[in-house]
Structure formats: C-alpha cells, structure tokens
C-alpha cells in the first residue's frame, strides 16, 4: 500500500477516524508537564497537536512528504521531521514517551518496527492497530456493485501477525516488549463526502483498489457507494463501529 501523495485526502477523511484513540492514549500517558514525546507516523498531525496541547514537547515524525505538508498547513507550530520506520534516526531512550497510532499494521516488518519504537523510548511506549477492520464498508460497496473482490496483500507468514488483541500481544512479545493490551470500540460518524474523498484520493486499501478500476467499474463503484449511503446514513452521516487494540509498556 502506497501513501505517496495522499496527505490532503487523508487529512480530509481518515485522519478523523484514526484520531478516535486520542483521548484514551492521552489518559494512558497523563499530562506532559514538559516531557518529551515522539509521535511516529504522525500523518496530518492531528494527534501530535493534541499531545502538544496536553503539555508534551512533541516531535512529529512522518516520512511521507504530502502528509508533512498537510500537517504543516494545519499545525504550523509542530516540530515536524522527515523520519520514520523501519529505522528511526534518534538515540536510544531519547524520548520520555513514544507513540505510534495505526502504524504497525502498515509496515513490512512489524516486529522490527515495534522493537525500534521501544528502543527510543525512556519511560512509556504506546502502539495501536486495528483489531476490527475499519473498511468493511468498502467490501460491502464492492459486493453491491458486483465487482471482483479486492485481492488484498498480506505480509509473508514470518512477518505477519494476527490482527487481534491477542495477536498484537504475541507479536510485541516477539519484539521484546512486555505489553499490556486493551481494546477500544467507538462509533465514527463519517461524512459521506469525506469517505468518498478518501477513495478518490487513493487512501488506504479501498483507494488503491479504486485506482485500478476501469471507468465503467468506477461508475458502478460510485453508484453502489451512494446507494449504501442512502440506506445506512443517519442524520447525513455514516455510523461505522471501530475497534482498536492499544498496547502499552511502561519501561520504568
């Protein structure tokens, strides 16, 4: 999955979805009181800005240039750096807290990436993944449109992990963590226009799938999406239940 050039489309759509864990993460970390925090895979900077508001001295690491541009436009006060997994350029134990929100489910080697997050953390490391797919809607759209299912891509067996709370525990334990993992479920009330912008802008798996379609199939896809919006929306928004696994290790 390529995120190249998707910064604005992501910021206008799935950034709000991914920010659904923000309150819980800030509860876990507590107030910053000037401590240092590294947000890895910071995207459009939504959570990094909230960490700053909570009193942390934040470094927002994001390797994709269009994401940094989106973050800079929305949060000019952020310290943004071109950095990211699989190898961070920071020193061992450089930051009091290290966070990675929905990052380990997008890397080529989750265990190596998790170990790298832990390496640069001094007191606390937090990582999240989806334990229930946030994109079930798009599978329903594809079925409704009568299109061939998305083939999807999986990591090699020796790199992949079960996308569940227990699977996250096992993967992180392999990576040297001693994690505590909980789950958070919430309902994202998405604006249909934002959902469509994500797909049309090439964001995530659904956007990648849509980009491969011929013009006629794109028309069918859009018509199926609009029909499901008419069927499922409440008050002009699409309620979508999400579940994330949240892993925490306190390093002392």
Helices and strands as residue ranges (DSSP letters): H 7-11, H 14-18, G 19-21, H 22-29, E 36-40, H 46-53, E 57-61, H 65-74, E 79-81, E 95-101, G 104-106, H 110-119, E 121-132, H 136-145, H 165-174, E 180-191, H 192-200, H 204-211, H 215-232, E 237-250
